[in-house]
Amino acid sequence: MAGDPIEEHADDVSSSSDDCSTDADDSGSTYSDDSSSTDSDDRGSTDSDESNSTDSDESSSTHSDVSSSAEGDPADTHDPDGVGSSDDDSDVEPDDMVFVMCNRADMLRRLRTCGDTLHLVGVTPDLSAYEALAEHLTHNETLTELRIEHALSDEGILLLADSLKFNCTLKNLILDYNAIIDPGMKAMAEALKVNTALLKLDLFGACFREAGCKALAQALEANQTLTSLSLGGCNLRAETCRALTEGVKNNTGLLILSFSENHLSNEGAVSLAKSLKWNRTLTGLWLADNGVGSRGCAALAEGLKENTALAVLDLSKNDLSDGGGKALGSMLLLNRALRRLHLTDSGIGDEGCAALADGLRHNTTIESLNLARNYGSTLGCKALSASLKYNESLTSLVLSCNDFCDECCVVMAESLEVNRTLRHLNLLGTFFGKKGEAAMTKMLKCNFTLLQILTDKDKKLSRNKKLAVNA
């Protein structure tokens, strides 16, 4: 099921296995730790999870290693599938889904047996069913998660929004793939102004416009309990969400925000950048596939120079080019909060890679960098490889599907002989000549920190006792 890329880019190493149109299990060699579980525990489970979960996107995630609610597993924030679908409805595309009508009696029966989670996927409730649901939510003390996809009517959203004014238990509300327009969004915004229980709201694929954005912005200024908001795939444009960025600026509760798969462009990025200079609570921002160019990226980078909270930034699938890479590299020299930076398929070439490498040399907090499917060739890849001699924070690096040559492999191996923090490295699509293979083999005999290397399957590198091929 398509979703917002939070989860897609939450995973840094394995996420890019797909970036080369290759599956790591089928066409890549995975060099992973086969030592005792004690070693694994000492290194921490976070990084292991980071590289072993599947890609894309996400994104999202929102739930990773910054904190349970800060980054979290982006899947929970963006990808509708990340919230966990029932056995009957998971991973079903809309075109293949069989919708079952649901009346009041059916809804009441579901509510009696659902426990604390109710998923209405592949179900089309009628008005009487929504009335039953709204009545239940008004007085409910057990339901903590509600998910409705593809089936929310205009009347249904109004009833649901009204019930949220009184509900004190619902924590997660996932309303992905529903055509929520301005009246419904206004009603939801009014509910958010008084609701103090809801933590997560997913509205992927909604259809509201400027009036809905303004209403939501006002709600964000009043509501300080919502921590995760997904507005991916809503066809939002810069001019329609300027008010919303003002709401983000003044909000002190929101931790996760996704605008992935919209049309914010440079102007929207500039508006968000201004908000980042003031906001001190947002820890994860997903802006993948938004038509952001180097100018918008430069504005975001300037905002992050002053920001002390944002830990995850996803700018994948934008046309950042070398100008964006240079801006982000300059930002890394000053920023001490960002921990994960996703730049997959962003048009960054050698100059941008070199600037990012310079930032990595001096940065002490960045832990994960994804540069898969960019335009780095010998100069850029050599610069990134050399930066690992000096960086002491990076644990995951994805360079798959760049023009990473044999000479780059030699420089990478030399850096990894002294590096003691990198645990996961993705070099899928990399050409290993004899010199590169020999250098990597030599490195593997002395580096005991590296847990996993993804390379093309036909390349067999010698491994020390800490590393083994996962055939």
C-alpha positions, 0 to 999 in steps of 0.5 A: 500500500503506498504511503508517505515516505517516512518509513521508506527513508527511516532505514538507511542501509537496506533502504537503498537496496531498492534504490539500485533496482536490486534486492539485497537478498537476491543481488547483493552480498550482505556482510553482517555480524554473526558473533555472539548476541552479547556483541550485538547488545553492546553495540545497541539494537537501534542501529541493527534495526536501522539497517535491517528494516525495509525501505521506502521510504520511509518513511518515515518512521516515526519512531526510531532512536531519537526517542519513542515519540520523537523520531519513532518508526517513520512508518507510524507517522507516514506510511499507513501500513506502519500503524499495523493493519489487520490480517485481512486488510494489510498491503491491499491496494485500493484497486484490488480492495473489496469494500463491504457495506457496514450499517449501524448493527455491523458497526456496533458489532465491530465496536463490541469486539475491537478492543482498543484498536478499530481498523475500517479498511475495505469497509464502507460505513453508511450514515447510521454506522458513522452515527454509531461510531461517533456516539461510541467515541463520545463516551468511549474509554478503551479505544486508542487507535482508529483507522479509516481508509478510502471510505470516509464520507463528508457526513462521516468526517463531521460526525467523527470530528464532533465526537473528538471534542469529547473523547479522552482516550483515542491516541492514534487517528489514521484517515489516509486516502479519504477525500477530506475537503475544507469543511471536514478539515475545518471541523477536525481543526475545531476538534483539535483545539479542545481535544487533549488526548490525540497524539497522532493524526494521519491525513495522507491523500486528503483534499483540503485547500487554503481554508483547511490549511488556515483552520489547521494552522489555528488548531496547531497554535491551540493544540499542544498535545498532538505529536505526529501529523502526516499531510503527505500526498495532499496536493498541497502547494506553497501558497496554500500552506503558508498559514500552516507553517505559521502554526508550526512556528508557534506550536510547542507539542508537534514532534513529527511532521510529514509533507512528503509527496506534495508540491511545496516547491522552493517557496514552501521550503522557504516558509518552512525554513522560517518556522524552523528558526523559531520552532524548538520541539519538532524532531522529524521533518519529511519533505520528500518529493516536493519539487524543492530545488537548491534555493529552497534547500539553502533556506532550510539549511540556514534555518537548521543552523539556528535550530536545536531540535530537528533530528531527522530531515528527509529531502529525498527525490527533490532536485537539490543539485550541487547547490543544495549539497553545498548548503547542507554541508555548510549547515553540518559545520554548525548544526549539532542536533541533526542525526539522520539526513536522507538525500536519496535521488536528489541530483547531488554531484561531486561538488555537493558531495565534497561539501557534505564530506567537509561537513562530516569531518567536523560534525559530531552528531550526524549518525546516518546519511543516505546519498543513494542514487545521486551523481557522485563520481570519483571526486565526490566519492573520494571526499566522502570516503576520506571524511570517515577518517575524521568523523566520529559519529556516523554509524550508517552510510548509503552510497549505492548507485553512485559512480563509486570507482575502484580508486574510491574503494581504496580510499574508503578502505583506508579510512575504515581502517581507522574509523571506529563508529561506522556500523552499516555501509551500503555500496550496492552498484559499486565497481570493485577492481583488484585494488579496491577488493584487496584494500577492502579485504585488508580493512576487514581484518582490522576493523571490528566495528563494521557490522554490515556491508552491502555489495554486489553479490558476485564480489566476494570479499575476505572477512574477519571473524566478525563478518560473514556473508549472508548468502 
